[in-house]
Amino acid sequence: MSTLEIITGVFVLSGTLCCMIGALGLVRLPAFFERTHAGGLADTMGASLCIIGMIIYTGGMDLPTWIDADIKYRALIIIKLVSIAALLLVTSPIAGHALAKAAYEKGLGGPDALEFEGVTIYTEAQEDEALRKEEEANR
């Protein structure tokens, strides 16, 4: 086993461990917001570590003999992996934030949930009334 394979294995196994701990957090934590936090952090970190391991392995892997352009082939794989990593690093935190915000606005935090400064929660009836008044004002 080469040094490259050991380094790759460490990254991929670390990423897998992060994802497994996040899955355990989704099952074991008691409150919705704690579960969202555990899942959101773990999947981003786990996927990033796995992709870093794949990029490292791509740099030193043995390619089949039918591939002529060695550097172009490796570069294409690395570009795809970096694109996937960028997409995950952007979309995963945003999705977690949107999910938590929607749950908070619907009152999932319960009556003892903290009030956030600058955050006003309106009922659907209040939103409809505000939209109706805004439309009348624009006429």
C-alpha positions, 0 to 999 in steps of 0.5 A: 500500500502506497503513501498516497493510498494511506493519505487518501484513505485517511481523508475518505474515512474521516469524511465518512466518520463525520457523516456517520456522527451527523447521522447519529446526531439526527437520530439521537438529539432531542430537538429539531434545531439541534438535529438540523445543526448536527446534520448541516455541519456534518454533511458539509464537513464529511463531503468536503473531506471525502472529496479532498481524498478523491482529489489527492487520489486522482493526482497519483492514480494509475490510469488505463493504457487507452488514455492518451492525454494523462494530464488532461484526464486528471485535470478534468476529474479534478475540475469535476470534483472541485465543482461538486465541492463548491456546490456542496459548500454553498448549498448545504449551509443555505439549505440548513439555514432555510429549513431552520428559519422556516421551522422557527417562523412556523413556531416549531421552537415552542412558546419558550423559544428565544426571541431574536432581535430584529426578527418579527414573525407574522401569521399568514393572516397578518401577511395577507393584510400587509400585502393587501394594504401594499397593493392598495397603496400602489394603486 
